[in-house]
């Protein structure tokens, strides 16, 4: 039972354009959401997070949007840069500070120069 | 920033042998560390939560006797895969939470285990 889903296994975007990565979840107990970036043979690196009391959080080129009613979140990267090419995982937890993270299956983002 | 060192990065072992993976928080104390496993093209799956000075908490379906976790100090947790079999071949990653930060788990660089 995949509680956090990333339905697009891969995405290609032209450099300078916007990259939009999507994530859906089914467990209504999830209250805190995170995005991680991962290069091959490395551990994930934290990018940005959002609490369910918000619908948007922005940090530089990265913005995460949360639609609680639809149980959907998205990560926007603008402008996209070649260094953004990686696998992106969304993750969810029952609350801020709750230790258990449930990860999605990941989306491989390729930025085309 | 918070750094988590994981060692070894890659290991090949024979079927039936045991392998130990170390996870160290280098510049902070981690009372809790987490062990994940990732199969190719799949998600990171939480295996167990490692608590300093006490027994680890395992997720459903994870064999406690096969995946031994020891968290003897505030900066070190180890995962031992005992009597490894080819199906244990996977990418194992640890993470730890830096209590000085409002949020954010720092992950190790992972260990690629291949059992032949």
Backbone of each chain as ProteinMPNN parsed JSONL, in Angstrom:
{"seq_chain_A": "XXXXXXXXXXXXXXXXXXXXXXXXXXXXXXXXXXXXXXXXXXXXXXXXXXXXXXXXXXXXXXXXXXXXXXXXXXXXXXXXXXXXXXXXXXXXXXXXXXXXXXXXXXXXXXXXX", "coords_chain_A": {"N_chain_A": [[0.851, -1.19, 0.0], [0.983, 1.885, -1.148], [1.386, 4.798, 0.318], [2.239, 7.288, -0.251], [2.535, 8.807, -3.279], [4.236, 9.21, -6.308], [3.49, 9.838, -9.355], [4.751, 10.281, -11.743], [7.465, 8.869, -13.071], [9.605, 10.012, -14.357], [10.867, 13.134, -15.665], [11.451, 15.644, -18.009], [12.923, 18.773, -18.544], [13.408, 21.923, -20.045], [16.312, 23.909, -19.648], [16.096, 26.77, -17.593], [13.37, 26.92, -17.707], [10.258, 26.195, -15.943], [10.14, 23.616, -13.54], [7.898, 21.172, -12.532], [7.021, 19.104, -10.04], [5.046, 16.446, -8.934], [3.058, 15.096, -6.245], [1.103, 12.764, -4.516], [-0.944, 11.829, -1.755], [-2.389, 9.429, 0.494], [-2.997, 9.024, 3.133], [-4.732, 10.544, 5.611], [-3.713, 11.29, 8.007], [-1.265, 12.343, 7.692], [0.687, 15.179, 8.182], [2.765, 16.792, 7.765], [5.059, 17.689, 5.289], [7.711, 16.904, 3.058], [10.332, 17.612, 0.753], [12.9, 15.91, -0.95], [16.087, 15.716, -2.476], [17.974, 13.61, -4.528], [21.028, 12.223, -5.478], [22.573, 9.67, -7.517], [23.746, 6.857, -5.677], [24.036, 8.299, -3.347], [22.955, 9.754, -0.213], [19.647, 11.133, 0.438], [19.031, 14.658, 0.131], [17.779, 17.254, 2.047], [15.33, 19.513, 0.89], [13.014, 21.292, 1.002], [10.172, 22.036, 3.04], [6.742, 21.681, 4.206], [4.088, 22.583, 6.306], [0.846, 21.349, 7.205], [-0.773, 23.446, 7.839], [-0.279, 25.424, 6.181], [-0.441, 26.561, 2.748], [1.463, 27.067, 0.986], [4.962, 27.288, 0.564], [7.985, 28.941, 0.263], [11.316, 28.962, -0.947], [13.864, 30.452, -2.141], [14.588, 29.338, -5.319], [12.82, 27.31, -5.106], [9.545, 26.209, -4.548], [6.944, 24.949, -2.627], [3.729, 23.64, -2.914], [0.691, 22.981, -1.27], [-2.239, 21.148, -1.359], [-4.595, 20.381, 0.625], [-7.202, 19.351, 0.61], [-7.293, 17.94, -1.731], [-5.32, 16.206, -1.238], [-2.729, 16.558, -2.228], [0.484, 17.558, -3.284], [2.948, 19.771, -4.631], [6.096, 20.463, -6.136], [7.767, 23.252, -7.213], [10.245, 24.343, -9.352], [12.049, 27.052, -10.254], [14.091, 29.377, -11.955], [14.792, 26.383, -13.795], [17.818, 24.562, -13.469], [20.815, 23.004, -14.784], [22.129, 21.62, -12.72], [20.047, 20.809, -11.194], [19.226, 18.386, -11.993], [18.307, 15.283, -10.942], [17.036, 12.753, -8.684], [13.918, 13.23, -7.25], [12.306, 13.07, -4.196], [9.216, 13.0, -2.535], [8.106, 13.249, 0.815], [6.302, 12.257, 3.74], [5.012, 12.936, 7.009], [3.412, 12.192, 10.173], [3.39, 14.512, 11.617], [5.009, 17.582, 12.579], [8.23, 17.071, 13.706], [7.623, 14.487, 14.214], [8.971, 11.329, 13.894], [8.785, 9.419, 11.879], [9.11, 8.979, 8.498], [7.394, 8.712, 5.461], [8.105, 7.774, 2.283], [7.723, 8.779, -1.146], [7.883, 7.258, -4.431], [9.638, 8.54, -6.032], [10.801, 10.897, -8.535], [12.531, 11.209, -11.462], [14.292, 13.896, -12.461], [15.332, 15.569, -15.295], [17.281, 18.082, -16.54], [17.451, 19.832, -19.422], [20.05, 21.221, -21.216]], "CA_chain_A": [[0.0, 0.0, 0.0], [1.839, 3.053, -1.288], [0.625, 5.913, 0.87], [2.728, 8.509, -0.887], [2.749, 8.406, -4.653], [4.71, 10.141, -7.313], [3.045, 9.084, -10.526], [5.651, 10.473, -12.887], [8.808, 8.377, -12.736], [10.635, 10.857, -14.939], [10.419, 14.422, -16.201], [12.522, 16.402, -18.676], [12.555, 20.188, -18.631], [14.439, 22.774, -20.641], [16.98, 24.822, -18.719], [15.48, 28.088, -17.525], [11.919, 26.787, -17.592], [9.79, 25.746, -14.634], [9.938, 22.184, -13.31], [6.819, 20.924, -11.574], [6.977, 17.706, -9.621], [3.809, 16.216, -8.207], [3.03, 14.055, -5.222], [-0.219, 12.551, -3.924], [-0.914, 10.963, -0.578], [-3.714, 8.887, 0.82], [-3.215, 8.969, 4.579], [-5.151, 11.856, 6.111], [-2.974, 11.597, 9.23], [-0.044, 13.061, 7.347], [0.516, 16.574, 8.551], [3.982, 17.534, 7.446], [5.524, 17.145, 4.025], [9.069, 17.328, 2.75], [10.919, 17.214, -0.531], [14.314, 15.595, -0.904], [16.774, 15.552, -3.753], [18.927, 12.518, -4.349], [21.895, 11.826, -6.581], [22.88, 8.237, -7.447], [24.703, 6.373, -4.67], [24.159, 9.243, -2.24], [21.743, 9.892, 0.571], [18.803, 12.28, 0.069], [19.316, 15.976, 0.714], [16.547, 17.99, 2.321], [15.141, 20.703, 0.065], [12.003, 22.225, 1.488], [9.072, 21.335, 3.692], [5.544, 22.476, 4.418], [3.139, 22.076, 7.281], [-0.514, 21.338, 6.663], [-1.48, 24.698, 8.137], [0.044, 26.343, 5.097], [-0.657, 26.009, 1.424], [2.605, 27.417, 0.139], [6.21, 27.654, 1.214], [8.935, 29.302, -0.783], [12.705, 29.099, -0.527], [14.674, 30.677, -3.328], [13.983, 28.841, -6.565], [11.935, 26.186, -4.781], [8.276, 26.5, -3.898], [6.085, 23.78, -2.455], [2.312, 23.952, -2.767], [-0.059, 21.891, -0.664], [-3.694, 21.174, -1.47], [-5.009, 19.355, 1.588], [-8.471, 18.711, 0.233], [-6.998, 16.999, -2.805], [-4.189, 15.378, -0.784], [-1.772, 16.713, -3.316], [1.471, 18.617, -3.166], [3.82, 19.894, -5.79], [7.336, 21.227, -5.98], [8.081, 24.051, -8.384], [11.626, 24.821, -9.405], [12.144, 28.022, -11.345], [14.286, 28.667, -13.208], [15.493, 25.107, -13.671], [19.234, 24.608, -13.811], [21.35, 21.65, -15.011], [22.443, 20.995, -11.431], [18.823, 20.298, -10.562], [18.993, 17.019, -12.472], [18.436, 14.351, -9.819], [15.756, 12.133, -8.348], [13.247, 13.986, -6.193], [11.357, 12.292, -3.398], [8.422, 13.663, -1.515], [7.959, 12.436, 2.015], [5.261, 12.756, 4.626], [5.028, 12.429, 8.375], [2.176, 12.543, 10.891], [3.459, 15.817, 12.241], [6.319, 18.183, 12.768], [8.971, 16.424, 14.762], [7.387, 13.038, 14.226], [10.179, 10.804, 13.289], [8.615, 8.479, 10.775], [8.866, 9.534, 7.175], [6.971, 7.804, 4.402], [8.593, 8.355, 1.039], [7.184, 8.421, -2.448], [8.775, 6.431, -5.249], [10.641, 9.375, -6.683], [10.702, 11.356, -9.921], [13.846, 11.586, -11.996], [14.222, 15.15, -13.215], [16.467, 15.843, -16.172], [17.239, 19.429, -17.088], [18.106, 19.825, -20.729], [20.721, 22.525, -21.411]], "C_chain_A": [[0.89, 1.245, 0.0], [1.054, 4.277, -0.835], [1.047, 7.254, 0.301], [3.131, 8.136, -2.307], [3.283, 9.546, -5.503], [4.498, 9.432, -8.644], [3.921, 9.255, -11.755], [7.035, 9.982, -12.516], [9.912, 9.257, -13.303], [10.018, 12.109, -15.548], [11.62, 15.119, -16.82], [12.049, 17.828, -18.897], [13.726, 20.963, -19.233], [15.025, 23.69, -19.563], [16.303, 26.194, -18.772], [13.972, 28.047, -17.367], [11.55, 26.324, -16.181], [9.667, 24.215, -14.623], [8.857, 22.029, -12.254], [6.763, 19.435, -11.286], [5.785, 17.507, -8.701], [3.887, 15.025, -7.26], [1.618, 13.969, -4.658], [-0.09, 11.633, -2.717], [-2.324, 10.523, -0.226], [-4.025, 8.944, 2.306], [-3.543, 10.365, 5.116], [-4.457, 12.231, 7.423], [-1.679, 12.35, 8.939], [-0.275, 14.558, 7.53], [1.706, 17.44, 8.164], [4.627, 16.867, 6.253], [6.885, 17.736, 3.658], [9.431, 16.885, 1.333], [12.419, 17.016, -0.357], [14.822, 15.416, -2.327], [17.84, 14.487, -3.552], [19.701, 12.268, -5.637], [22.198, 10.337, -6.431], [23.945, 7.926, -6.397], [24.973, 7.397, -3.57], [22.87, 9.238, -1.442], [20.938, 11.096, 0.123], [19.229, 13.552, 0.793], [18.004, 16.736, 0.865], [16.485, 19.266, 1.482], [14.228, 21.725, 0.739], [10.883, 21.417, 2.123], [7.873, 22.26, 3.835], [4.663, 21.779, 5.443], [1.736, 22.18, 6.709], [-1.302, 22.609, 6.973], [-1.198, 25.752, 7.072], [-0.343, 25.729, 3.766], [0.5, 26.321, 0.474], [3.809, 27.735, 1.015], [7.268, 27.847, 0.14], [10.328, 29.445, -0.21], [13.559, 29.212, -1.787], [13.957, 30.217, -4.581], [12.937, 27.756, -6.33], [10.682, 26.664, -4.053], [7.485, 25.209, -3.799], [4.665, 24.264, -2.21], [1.612, 22.736, -2.193], [-1.55, 22.131, -0.831], [-4.222, 20.038, -0.599], [-6.263, 18.627, 1.149], [-8.243, 17.673, -0.865], [-5.905, 16.017, -2.412], [-3.096, 15.377, -1.852], [-0.776, 17.809, -2.982], [2.357, 18.622, -4.394], [5.035, 20.736, -5.437], [7.602, 21.937, -7.296], [9.52, 24.528, -8.286], [11.712, 25.797, -10.583], [13.192, 29.073, -11.027], [15.06, 27.361, -12.985], [16.931, 25.232, -14.177], [19.755, 23.185, -14.009], [21.666, 20.903, -13.723], [21.23, 20.468, -10.7], [18.522, 18.866, -11.009], [19.31, 16.03, -11.359], [17.106, 13.625, -9.67], [15.169, 12.885, -7.153], [12.21, 13.095, -5.506], [10.512, 13.241, -2.565], [8.265, 12.689, -0.351], [6.922, 13.075, 2.916], [5.431, 12.167, 6.016], [3.752, 12.879, 9.084], [2.226, 13.891, 11.586], [4.876, 16.298, 12.377], [7.003, 17.518, 13.953], [8.692, 14.949, 14.891], [8.443, 12.382, 13.367], [9.96, 9.98, 12.032], [8.271, 9.183, 9.476], [8.423, 8.426, 6.229], [7.312, 8.464, 3.079], [7.769, 7.919, -0.159], [8.236, 7.646, -3.236], [9.781, 7.233, -6.052], [10.318, 9.733, -8.12], [12.084, 11.783, -10.364], [13.685, 12.805, -12.88], [15.504, 15.332, -14.016], [16.298, 17.23, -16.765], [18.08, 19.438, -18.358], [18.732, 21.191, -20.993], [20.261, 23.216, -22.699]], "O_chain_A": [[1.473, 1.606, 1.022], [0.154, 4.736, -1.539], [0.303, 8.232, 0.365], [3.966, 7.255, -2.513], [2.829, 10.686, -5.413], [5.252, 8.528, -9.004], [3.842, 8.467, -12.697], [7.718, 10.623, -11.718], [11.032, 9.254, -12.792], [8.837, 12.148, -15.894], [12.69, 15.173, -16.213], [10.937, 18.069, -19.367], [14.888, 20.675, -18.95], [14.312, 24.177, -18.686], [15.984, 26.708, -19.845], [13.362, 29.028, -16.942], [12.419, 26.093, -15.34], [9.16, 23.609, -15.567], [8.899, 22.677, -11.209], [6.495, 18.619, -12.169], [5.547, 18.308, -7.797], [4.667, 14.092, -7.451], [1.006, 14.993, -4.355], [0.781, 10.763, -2.677], [-3.31, 11.159, -0.598], [-5.192, 8.915, 2.698], [-2.701, 11.262, 5.07], [-4.594, 13.358, 7.897], [-1.072, 12.925, 9.843], [-1.283, 15.116, 7.097], [1.649, 18.668, 8.232], [4.737, 15.642, 6.196], [7.165, 18.907, 3.915], [8.893, 15.911, 0.806], [13.11, 17.814, 0.277], [14.092, 15.023, -3.236], [18.526, 14.467, -2.53], [19.132, 12.123, -6.719], [22.092, 9.796, -5.33], [24.926, 8.657, -6.258], [26.025, 7.361, -2.933], [21.829, 8.784, -1.917], [21.486, 11.998, -0.51], [19.721, 13.512, 1.921], [17.222, 16.843, -0.079], [17.466, 20.003, 1.379], [14.622, 22.861, 1.007], [10.674, 20.253, 1.781], [7.974, 23.467, 3.613], [4.517, 20.557, 5.443], [1.474, 23.002, 5.831], [-2.383, 22.819, 6.423], [-1.798, 26.827, 7.065], [-0.55, 24.52, 3.668], [0.511, 25.895, -0.681], [3.687, 28.366, 2.064], [7.42, 27.028, -0.767], [10.507, 29.984, 0.882], [13.923, 28.214, -2.409], [12.844, 30.66, -4.868], [12.25, 27.338, -7.262], [10.752, 27.415, -3.08], [7.371, 24.464, -4.772], [4.426, 25.17, -1.412], [1.899, 21.602, -2.576], [-2.059, 23.197, -0.483], [-4.288, 18.886, -1.028], [-6.365, 17.41, 1.306], [-8.926, 16.651, -0.914], [-5.596, 15.095, -3.168], [-2.623, 14.332, -2.298], [-1.146, 18.861, -2.46], [2.495, 17.62, -5.096], [4.992, 21.597, -4.559], [7.657, 21.313, -8.355], [9.948, 25.05, -7.256], [11.484, 25.431, -11.737], [13.186, 29.619, -9.924], [15.888, 27.271, -12.078], [17.212, 25.908, -15.166], [19.186, 22.247, -13.451], [21.489, 19.687, -13.647], [21.359, 19.76, -9.701], [17.644, 18.214, -10.444], [20.446, 15.952, -10.892], [16.17, 13.855, -10.435], [15.861, 13.138, -6.167], [11.368, 12.467, -6.147], [11.033, 14.178, -1.959], [8.291, 11.471, -0.525], [6.692, 14.283, 2.862], [5.926, 11.052, 6.181], [3.092, 13.825, 8.653], [1.209, 14.365, 12.092], [5.826, 15.519, 12.3], [6.444, 17.414, 15.044], [9.414, 14.229, 15.581], [8.754, 12.831, 12.264], [10.864, 9.859, 11.206], [7.268, 9.889, 9.378], [9.005, 7.342, 6.203], [6.865, 9.575, 2.791], [7.195, 6.83, -0.178], [9.343, 7.414, -2.751], [10.675, 6.667, -6.68], [9.654, 8.98, -8.832], [12.728, 12.614, -9.724], [13.025, 12.754, -13.918], [16.61, 15.258, -13.48], [15.294, 17.52, -17.415], [19.263, 19.095, -18.349], [18.034, 22.205, -20.995], [20.724, 24.313, -23.01]]}, "seq_chain_B": "XXXXXXXXXXXXXXXXXXXXXXXXXXXXXXXXXXXXXXXXXXXXXXXXXXXXXXXXXXXXXXXXXXXXXXXXXXXXXXXXXXXXXXXXXXXXXXXXXXXXXXXXXXXXXXXXXXXX", "coords_chain_B": {"N_chain_B": [[27.129, 22.743, 9.014], [24.865, 19.996, 9.763], [26.299, 16.796, 9.644], [26.268, 13.519, 8.49], [27.962, 10.595, 8.573], [28.416, 7.708, 6.715], [29.447, 4.382, 6.562], [30.641, 1.26, 5.234], [30.73, 2.659, 1.874], [30.269, 0.987, -0.128], [29.866, -2.471, -0.43], [30.709, -5.834, -0.964], [29.717, -9.063, -0.36], [29.934, -12.52, 0.594], [27.351, -14.95, 0.333], [25.725, -15.837, 3.321], [27.501, -14.729, 5.076], [28.151, -12.036, 7.452], [27.517, -8.529, 7.559], [28.575, -5.329, 8.578], [27.323, -2.09, 8.947], [28.127, 1.258, 9.444], [26.974, 4.247, 10.985], [27.486, 7.543, 11.577], [27.017, 10.526, 13.4], [28.564, 13.477, 12.836], [28.931, 16.098, 13.815], [27.016, 16.602, 15.636], [24.792, 15.493, 18.229], [22.916, 12.587, 18.139], [20.122, 11.342, 19.309], [18.328, 9.697, 18.217], [18.349, 7.612, 15.44], [17.777, 6.546, 12.071], [17.111, 3.802, 9.951], [17.031, 3.023, 6.58], [15.964, 1.308, 3.621], [16.523, 0.873, 0.2], [15.283, -0.406, -2.705], [16.06, -1.02, -6.168], [14.733, 1.537, -8.199], [12.676, 1.976, -6.485], [10.926, 3.214, -3.566], [12.338, 4.798, -0.618], [12.389, 2.785, 2.157], [11.453, 2.693, 5.466], [13.227, 0.901, 7.842], [13.892, 0.57, 10.539], [13.913, 2.208, 13.721], [16.408, 3.636, 15.541], [17.373, 3.901, 18.81], [19.346, 5.607, 21.13], [20.986, 3.799, 23.549], [18.916, 2.043, 23.983], [16.659, -0.574, 22.878], [16.165, -1.116, 19.371], [13.433, -0.02, 17.333], [11.502, -1.826, 15.209], [10.149, -1.823, 11.907], [7.095, -3.155, 10.606], [7.379, -6.377, 9.28], [10.112, -6.392, 9.023], [12.895, -8.269, 9.816], [14.026, -8.739, 13.003], [16.107, -10.297, 13.977], [17.686, -10.618, 11.84], [18.496, -8.161, 10.922], [20.443, -6.504, 12.77], [20.543, -3.927, 15.059], [22.468, -1.503, 16.641], [22.872, 1.042, 18.957], [24.992, 2.475, 20.448], [26.122, 4.836, 21.321], [25.735, 8.443, 21.412], [26.462, 9.291, 18.958], [26.793, 7.24, 17.194], [25.457, 4.646, 15.298], [24.892, 1.29, 14.405], [24.253, -1.043, 11.805], [23.83, -4.379, 11.361], [23.844, -6.796, 8.979], [22.91, -9.958, 9.169], [23.941, -13.259, 8.28], [23.775, -12.933, 5.431], [21.878, -12.866, 2.388], [21.399, -13.15, -1.177], [19.002, -11.765, -1.732], [19.064, -9.755, 0.084], [20.546, -7.821, -0.967], [20.883, -4.471, -1.559], [20.314, -0.906, -1.253], [21.321, 0.728, 1.52], [20.445, 3.168, 3.835], [21.149, 5.556, 6.321], [19.743, 7.881, 8.657], [19.662, 10.866, 10.62], [18.399, 13.005, 13.132], [19.076, 16.338, 13.683], [18.962, 17.831, 16.634], [19.318, 20.496, 17.071], [18.233, 21.871, 15.058], [15.232, 23.208, 13.648], [13.797, 21.529, 12.091], [14.47, 18.731, 10.053], [16.047, 16.1, 8.668], [19.146, 14.595, 8.463], [20.761, 12.773, 6.04], [22.84, 9.893, 5.653], [25.381, 8.92, 3.277], [24.782, 6.524, 2.225], [24.91, 2.924, 1.706], [25.869, 0.561, -0.55], [24.976, -2.627, -0.764], [25.973, -5.72, -1.892], [25.239, -9.02, -2.243], [26.721, -12.0, -2.928]], "CA_chain_B": [[25.854, 22.064, 9.064], [24.865, 18.63, 10.257], [26.883, 15.82, 8.735], [26.149, 12.119, 8.882], [28.919, 9.794, 7.816], [28.026, 6.302, 6.639], [30.583, 3.591, 6.07], [31.273, 1.598, 3.965], [29.828, 3.138, 0.836], [29.979, -0.135, -1.018], [30.411, -3.719, 0.095], [30.301, -7.084, -1.61], [30.007, -10.152, 0.574], [29.44, -13.837, 0.195], [26.115, -15.398, 0.972], [25.935, -16.493, 4.596], [28.342, -13.918, 5.956], [27.509, -10.867, 8.054], [28.088, -7.233, 7.17], [28.231, -4.249, 9.507], [27.309, -0.745, 8.364], [28.195, 2.259, 10.504], [26.387, 5.554, 10.73], [27.966, 8.463, 12.599], [26.74, 11.952, 13.311], [29.905, 14.016, 13.053], [28.988, 17.377, 14.519], [25.87, 16.773, 16.523], [24.406, 14.267, 18.911], [21.655, 12.065, 17.608], [19.538, 10.333, 20.193], [17.571, 8.784, 17.368], [18.771, 7.452, 14.049], [16.836, 5.75, 11.303], [17.686, 2.991, 8.889], [16.159, 2.831, 5.428], [16.453, 0.434, 2.553], [15.943, 1.256, -1.081], [15.498, -1.311, -3.816], [16.12, -0.254, -7.425], [13.533, 2.194, -8.722], [11.619, 1.998, -5.487], [11.016, 4.249, -2.545], [13.077, 4.482, 0.601], [11.487, 2.165, 3.115], [11.986, 2.708, 6.816], [13.383, -0.429, 8.408], [13.891, 0.587, 11.996], [14.303, 3.422, 14.432], [17.463, 3.269, 16.484], [17.406, 4.811, 19.945], [20.565, 5.48, 21.917], [20.873, 3.159, 24.848], [17.78, 1.131, 24.116], [16.457, -1.436, 21.717], [15.613, -0.483, 18.183], [12.039, -0.302, 16.996], [11.497, -2.295, 13.834], [8.903, -1.723, 11.155], [6.452, -4.439, 10.329], [7.966, -7.117, 8.176], [11.573, -6.379, 9.088], [13.333, -9.289, 10.766], [14.921, -8.194, 14.021], [17.302, -11.132, 14.148], [18.499, -10.541, 10.638], [19.029, -6.8, 10.845], [20.756, -6.123, 14.146], [20.856, -2.509, 15.191], [23.053, -1.119, 17.909], [23.049, 2.501, 19.043], [25.694, 2.478, 21.722], [26.488, 6.187, 21.749], [24.913, 9.49, 20.809], [26.945, 9.633, 17.618], [27.06, 6.063, 16.378], [24.504, 3.533, 15.198], [25.355, 0.293, 13.442], [23.307, -2.023, 11.27], [24.509, -5.594, 10.946], [23.019, -7.732, 8.211], [23.448, -11.257, 9.53], [23.69, -14.348, 7.348], [23.238, -12.225, 4.265], [21.493, -13.619, 1.203], [21.303, -12.26, -2.342], [17.82, -10.888, -1.691], [19.363, -8.619, 0.975], [21.264, -6.816, -1.755], [20.058, -3.258, -1.596], [20.976, 0.334, -0.847], [20.921, 1.006, 2.894], [20.74, 4.568, 4.174], [20.781, 5.96, 7.673], [19.507, 9.307, 8.83], [19.603, 11.304, 12.007], [17.827, 14.34, 13.272], [19.865, 17.274, 14.472], [18.038, 18.495, 17.55], [19.542, 21.948, 17.095], [17.479, 22.462, 13.959], [13.787, 23.14, 13.848], [13.384, 20.308, 11.404], [15.422, 18.336, 9.029], [16.818, 14.896, 8.881], [20.334, 14.51, 7.629], [20.979, 11.405, 5.629], [24.159, 9.442, 5.273], [25.555, 8.788, 1.832], [24.273, 5.225, 1.806], [25.786, 1.761, 1.508], [25.385, -0.389, -1.562], [25.334, -3.994, -0.372], [25.755, -6.771, -2.892], [25.504, -10.346, -1.683], [26.922, -12.916, -4.069]], "C_chain_B": [[25.986, 20.649, 9.577], [25.395, 17.666, 9.215], [26.711, 14.425, 9.324], [27.049, 11.306, 7.964], [28.492, 8.337, 7.859], [29.142, 5.527, 5.962], [30.307, 2.107, 6.199], [30.257, 2.108, 2.945], [29.408, 1.993, -0.079], [30.607, -1.392, -0.432], [29.834, -4.9, -0.675], [30.658, -8.207, -0.639], [29.43, -11.46, 0.041], [28.183, -14.184, 0.957], [26.434, -16.156, 2.252], [26.812, -15.727, 5.562], [27.553, -12.73, 6.481], [28.253, -9.593, 7.664], [27.632, -6.161, 8.148], [28.35, -2.915, 8.778], [27.265, 0.257, 9.512], [27.596, 3.588, 10.057], [26.777, 6.474, 11.884], [27.486, 9.882, 12.356], [28.026, 12.663, 13.722], [29.929, 15.28, 13.91], [27.743, 17.648, 15.343], [25.568, 15.43, 17.172], [23.026, 13.834, 18.444], [21.126, 10.991, 18.54], [18.748, 9.304, 19.392], [18.145, 8.786, 15.96], [17.812, 6.487, 13.374], [17.568, 4.995, 10.206], [16.63, 2.726, 7.821], [16.812, 1.855, 4.455], [15.773, 0.879, 1.264], [16.311, 0.22, -2.133], [15.459, -0.489, -5.104], [14.762, 0.257, -7.877], [12.368, 2.155, -7.746], [11.885, 3.076, -4.446], [11.96, 3.831, -1.43], [12.079, 3.933, 1.619], [12.152, 2.157, 4.488], [12.037, 1.283, 7.359], [13.209, -0.401, 9.923], [14.323, 1.951, 12.497], [15.252, 3.012, 15.542], [17.546, 4.31, 17.582], [18.633, 4.547, 20.807], [20.273, 4.857, 23.267], [19.689, 2.243, 25.023], [17.605, 0.325, 22.835], [15.832, -0.664, 20.562], [14.156, -0.884, 18.011], [11.98, -0.637, 15.515], [10.124, -2.102, 13.194], [8.368, -3.126, 10.867], [7.106, -5.097, 9.12], [9.478, -7.141, 8.159], [12.029, -7.332, 10.175], [14.366, -8.721, 11.741], [16.216, -8.987, 14.117], [18.215, -11.069, 12.944], [19.195, -9.184, 10.526], [19.228, -6.289, 12.275], [21.187, -4.666, 14.198], [21.356, -2.228, 16.588], [23.303, 0.376, 17.899], [23.697, 2.778, 20.39], [26.052, 3.866, 22.22], [25.621, 7.2, 21.014], [25.347, 9.851, 19.402], [27.131, 8.426, 16.712], [25.922, 5.056, 16.46], [25.046, 2.569, 14.154], [24.215, -0.638, 13.052], [24.114, -3.218, 10.809], [23.517, -6.493, 10.217], [23.615, -9.112, 8.45], [23.041, -12.312, 8.514], [23.045, -13.802, 6.065], [22.937, -13.173, 3.111], [21.362, -12.652, 0.032], [20.101, -11.325, -2.309], [17.993, -9.714, -0.729], [20.135, -7.524, 0.242], [20.366, -5.615, -1.957], [20.931, -2.061, -1.266], [20.445, 0.691, 0.526], [21.363, 2.422, 3.255], [20.312, 4.837, 5.612], [20.47, 7.452, 7.672], [19.435, 9.617, 10.312], [19.036, 12.707, 12.04], [18.717, 15.17, 14.185], [18.906, 18.08, 15.349], [18.207, 19.998, 17.612], [18.714, 22.639, 16.025], [15.995, 22.303, 14.219], [13.212, 21.91, 13.177], [14.462, 19.951, 10.418], [16.205, 17.12, 9.434], [18.004, 14.917, 7.93], [20.594, 13.051, 7.319], [22.462, 11.126, 5.412], [24.21, 9.264, 3.764], [25.141, 7.415, 1.325], [25.345, 4.168, 1.643], [25.142, 0.831, 0.499], [25.878, -1.771, -1.167], [24.985, -4.95, -1.5], [26.164, -8.1, -2.28], [25.579, -11.336, -2.844], [26.944, -14.375, -3.604]], "O_chain_B": [[27.094, 20.16, 9.8], [24.996, 17.709, 8.051], [26.977, 14.193, 10.504], [26.909, 11.332, 6.741], [28.234, 7.795, 8.934], [29.699, 5.943, 4.946], [29.763, 1.704, 7.227], [29.05, 1.989, 3.155], [28.352, 2.025, -0.711], [31.755, -1.369, 0.011], [28.644, -4.95, -0.989], [31.788, -8.278, -0.156], [28.565, -11.481, -0.835], [27.987, -13.754, 2.094], [27.312, -17.018, 2.266], [26.858, -16.049, 6.749], [26.444, -12.448, 6.027], [29.468, -9.599, 7.468], [26.456, -6.089, 8.504], [29.335, -2.647, 8.089], [26.465, 0.121, 10.437], [27.707, 3.983, 8.896], [26.435, 6.209, 13.036], [27.544, 10.381, 11.232], [28.518, 12.47, 14.834], [30.88, 15.491, 14.662], [27.456, 18.79, 15.702], [26.027, 14.381, 16.722], [22.095, 14.636, 18.371], [21.624, 9.866, 18.554], [18.532, 8.18, 19.845], [18.393, 9.84, 15.373], [17.124, 5.71, 14.035], [18.523, 5.497, 9.614], [15.517, 2.28, 8.101], [18.02, 1.622, 4.472], [14.589, 1.217, 1.255], [17.487, -0.007, -2.419], [14.895, 0.605, -5.131], [13.781, -0.485, -7.931], [11.21, 2.285, -8.143], [12.918, 3.746, -4.453], [12.332, 2.664, -1.314], [11.052, 4.553, 1.898], [13.272, 1.672, 4.645], [11.043, 0.556, 7.342], [12.494, -1.215, 10.508], [14.99, 2.723, 11.808], [14.939, 2.156, 16.369], [17.768, 5.488, 17.302], [18.919, 3.405, 21.167], [19.424, 5.33, 24.023], [19.477, 1.714, 26.114], [18.314, 0.526, 21.848], [15.085, 0.296, 20.752], [13.715, -1.934, 18.477], [12.363, 0.172, 14.67], [9.088, -2.206, 13.851], [9.094, -4.119, 10.886], [7.35, -4.465, 8.092], [10.07, -7.852, 7.347], [11.603, -7.22, 11.325], [15.442, -8.28, 11.337], [17.29, -8.418, 14.314], [19.39, -11.43, 13.027], [20.342, -9.093, 10.088], [18.323, -5.729, 12.893], [22.083, -4.239, 13.47], [20.763, -2.647, 17.581], [23.875, 0.915, 16.951], [23.057, 3.243, 21.333], [26.263, 4.057, 23.418], [24.867, 6.849, 20.107], [24.678, 10.631, 18.724], [27.58, 8.572, 15.576], [25.486, 4.669, 17.544], [25.594, 2.99, 13.136], [23.343, -0.967, 13.857], [24.991, -3.084, 9.955], [22.492, -6.894, 10.769], [24.715, -9.401, 7.979], [21.944, -12.268, 7.958], [21.931, -14.171, 5.691], [23.649, -14.152, 2.89], [21.226, -11.447, 0.243], [20.179, -10.204, -2.811], [17.181, -8.79, -0.718], [20.346, -6.435, 0.776], [19.246, -5.724, -2.455], [22.132, -2.192, -1.031], [19.248, 0.932, 0.686], [22.504, 2.816, 3.012], [19.25, 4.4, 6.053], [20.896, 8.185, 6.78], [19.182, 8.743, 11.141], [19.18, 13.484, 11.096], [19.061, 14.764, 15.296], [18.138, 18.906, 14.854], [17.348, 20.702, 18.142], [18.513, 23.853, 16.077], [15.561, 21.386, 14.917], [12.242, 21.325, 13.659], [15.262, 20.792, 10.009], [16.935, 17.125, 10.425], [17.867, 15.219, 6.745], [20.642, 12.205, 8.212], [23.23, 12.012, 5.036], [23.209, 9.436, 3.069], [25.15, 7.171, 0.118], [26.525, 4.471, 1.467], [24.012, 0.377, 0.679], [27.076, -2.048, -1.231], [23.857, -4.98, -1.992], [27.305, -8.274, -1.852], [24.64, -11.485, -3.625], [27.102, -15.281, -4.423]]}, "name": "protein", "num_of_chains": 2, "seq": "XXXXXXXXXXXXXXXXXXXXXXXXXXXXXXXXXXXXXXXXXXXXXXXXXXXXXXXXXXXXXXXXXXXXXXXXXXXXXXXXXXXXXXXXXXXXXXXXXXXXXXXXXXXXXXXXXXXXXXXXXXXXXXXXXXXXXXXXXXXXXXXXXXXXXXXXXXXXXXXXXXXXXXXXXXXXXXXXXXXXXXXXXXXXXXXXXXXXXXXXXXXXXXXXXXXXXXXXXXXXXXXXXXXXX"}
